[in-house]
Amino acid sequence: MNTPAYTGRFAPTPSGFLHFGSLVAALASWLDARSAGGRWLVRMEDLDPPREAPGAQAAILHTLERYGLQWDGEVVYQSQRHDAYDEIIDRLFRQGLAYACTCSRKQLEGTQGIYPGWCRNACHPLHDAAIRVRVPELSYHFDDRVQGRFEQHLGREVGDFVIRRRDGLYAYQLAVVLDDAWQGVTDIVRGADLLDSTPRQLYLQELLGLPQPRYLHVPLIVQPDGHKLGKSYRSPPLQPEQATQLLLRALRALGQSTEPGLEQATPSELLHWATPRWDAGTISRSLTLAEADLH
């Protein structure tokens, strides 16, 4: 079976409902895939059950459908992929590329988020410990389609990072790399808040012999006071009856031109109109909410 040259994905976390910032990322991902004649997948990143909002998974899928953002194939749930994550963690641990860490949050206060390597050579047992992957003293860089070149020295700026938490929950960095490779994702379009996670993912891809996707990090929608529009800050859930209006607003936020009369289109009609006109080269690197509201 032939697979398209382009496979994209949208991977929401069900810790809340989709908001306008989510829509901007989902729309960019969908248009980038469809304009290339590619597949668009949906993956539910339900790695952290304690933070999951009741009903969020069903609401997210329902909202995507009401906004015309139909996906290909079955939805993948990361909560059903634990065996795959365990297999890789066990492999890395046996190869000496990962180790157990018993450092508490209290102990790590004052490290500015850069792990100092205290447990690197301690040989702690796996019980009641986090698992960290050893990072090299190297810089990793990539060329983002919107943000340009991004570079990060893993040793100095990150340190050995967690791939499984002390409570047994799997870390985003590992799961996203494994699942993107497993699903054959060639292009990742997501929010710029994940820009500085990408070098860690590049390292894991290299370590595990996995292909490197192309990346496009869309600007975050920022309030005039500097706060990111998100689930926890003035971010009302998307309403189905506002689909066309908010899709038009999201297109403008992404630097795409619109035409008079589109306000009367259905979401599907609007997406059909926008797909051949998609131009990622017009996306700006940053955006405030006031700019996104411009008509």
N, C-alpha and C positions, 0 to 999 in steps of 0.2 A: 504493500500500500504506500503510495507516494505521499509524503508530507509536504506542506507548503514551506517555502523558504523562510517565511516569517511566522513565528508563534509568539504571541504576547499573552499577558495575563494581568488580572486584577486580583489582589490578595488582601481583602479587608480583614481587620481584626474585630471580632464581635464584642468588643468591650463597650460598644455604643452603637448608635444608629448613624447612617450616612448623613453627612452635612455638606455644605457647599464646597468646602475644601476637598472632601472625598470625591465629590462630583467632578471637580476640575481634573483630578488625577485619573479617575475612571474614564472620563470622556477623552482625555488625551491618549490614554492607552488604547481605547476602543478605536478611535479614529486612525491612530498610527497603524494599527493592525489591519483594519478594513481597507484603508487607502492603499496598502501594500498587497491586498488580496490574501491576507494571512488569517490565521486562526486566532481567536481570543478566548482565553480560558478564565475561569473563576476558581480561586482556591481560598477556602476559609482558613485563616491562620488562627485556629482555636487552640493555641498552645497553653493558655493560662486560664483554666476554668474558674479560679476564684475571682478573676477580673471580668468575666464574661457577663454581659447584661442579659437578663431574661428576655427571650424573644428576639434578640438582636440578629441572630443568624437568618431566621425566616424573614424578618423585616428587611434586611439588606438585600436578599435575593428578590423579594417582592418589589422593592424600590427600583432595582436595576431593570426589572422587566417593565415596570410602569414608565420608566424613562427611555425605553426602547433599546437599552444596552443588553441585547441578547448575547449569550455566550455559546461556545461550542462544547459539545461533549458533556460529561457529568462533572458536577462540582466535586472538587477534591477537598477532603477535610484532614488537616494535619493531625488531628487527634486519632486518626486511623493509620498513621504512618510511624508509630512509635518503634516498631520492630526494625524499620530501616534506619532510624536514628541510632538505636542501640547497637546495631551491627557496626556502624561506622565509629561510634565512640569506643567500642571494645577494640576495634582494629587500631585506632590511634593510640589507645592506652597500651596495648601490647607492643606497639612499635616504639614506645617511648616518646611519642609526639604529643601526648596529653598526660596530665597527672591530676591527682586529687588535691583539693585545696580546702582547708578548714578555716580560712580567714573569715571573720565576721564583718558585717557592715561597720560595726563600731571600730574594729581594728583598722579598717581601710579609710576611715575618716581622715581627711587631710592629705590624701594621696592625689587629689584632683582627678580621680577617675582613671589614673594610670597605675596598673597593678605593678607593685615593686618586686614581685617574684619571690616572696617569702617562703612559699611552699614548693618552689620549683624542684628542690633536691631533698625534700623531707620524706618522701616515700610513704605518705599517709595511705591507709587503706581506703577503699572506695566508700565504705559505710559512713553515712552522715557527712558527706563532703561534696563540694562542687567539683566539676571536672573542667579544667582549663587546658587550652591548646597552647603549646609553646610557639612563640612568634620569633622570627629572625630579626636581627638588627639591620633591617632593610627598608627602603621606601617602596611603596607600591603606588602606581599612578594609572590613570585612565583618562581618556578624552570623552567627556560627556557631550552629548549632542546639543545641549543648551548651556550648561554651566562651564563648558570648556575643560581645560586640563585640571585635574584634581590629584594631589599627591599627599601621601601621609606616611610618616616613618612609624612602623608598627611598634618597634621597641621603645622609642622615646615618647610617642604620643598616645599609645594604647596599652602596651604591655600584654602579657598572656591573658587571653580573654576566655570567658566562660562559654562552654558549649552544652553543659547540663548543670542546672542549678542545684543547690544543696537540698532543696525540697523535692528533687527528682524531676522537675519540669525541664523540658528541653529549651535551649536558647534559640532565639530567632535566627542568629547568624548561621548556625548549622542547618537548621530546618529549611531555611529559604534557599540555601545553596544546593542541598540535596534534592529538594522538590523541583526547583527550576531545571536542574539537569535531567531528572527523571521524567518531567513533562516535556522535555525538548524545547524549552523556552529560549528563543534567540534574541529577543528584545525586551528589556525591562523599562517600562515607563512608570515612574512613581514620584512621590513628593520629595522635594529637596531636603527634607529633614532626615532622609536616609542617605544623603550624599556621603557623610563621613563614616558610614557603615560599610561602604563599598570596598575599600582596601582590605578590610578583614575578609570579606567574601571573595575577593580576588585571591587572597592567600589560600583560603580553603579550597577554592577551585584548583589552584596549582598543586596543593598538597594531595588532593584526591584524584588528580588527573581528569578534571571535568572541563568542558568547554567554557569559555568566557563569553557571556552575552554582550550585546551592545546596550548602552545605558542612556537614558534621557530622564533627567530629574526636573520636573516642572516646578515653577516657583510656588512657594507657600503663600496662601492668602493671609495677609497680616493686617491686624486691626491698626487704625491710625495711632493707637497708643503703643504699638510695637508687639502686642501679644498675637501669637499664632491663632488663627481660626481653627478650633479643634473641638473634640468632644467635651472638653471640660471648660470651655470658655466661650460664652455667647455664640453657641453654634447650634441653632435649632435644626431638628431633623428635617430632611427633605420631604416636602409634601407632594403627593401624586398630582394634585390639581394644579400645581405650579411647574410641572415638568417642562413645558415648552419655554416658559419665561426664564427658568433657571438654566436650561440648556443654552439658551441664547446668551445669558449672562456669563456662563462658563466659557463659551466660545470666545467672547470678547476678552475675558480674562486671559485666554491663551493666545491673544493677538490675532485671532481670525476675524476676517471681515464678515459682516452680515448685511442683509438687504431688507428694505421695508416690505412689510407683508408677511414676513416669516412668523410673526407673532400668532398668526392664524393657523399655522401648520400643526399637525400632530407631532409628537416626539419622533415617530418613525419617519415621517416626511422630512422633518428638519435634519435628522441624521443622514438620510439619503441625499439631501442637498449638500450637506457639509462634507461628506466623505471625499468626493473627488477634488474638493477645494482645500483640503487639509494641507497646511504648510507649517512644519515644526520649526522652520527657520525664523518665523515671526514671533516665537515665544520669548518673552523677556526673562532675565535672570531673577527678578524679584518683582513683587506686586503687592500693593496695599489694597485693602478692601474698597477704599474710595475709588481707586482706579478700576477695579473690577465692576463697580457700579455704573461706570460711564456708559452712555448710550450713544 
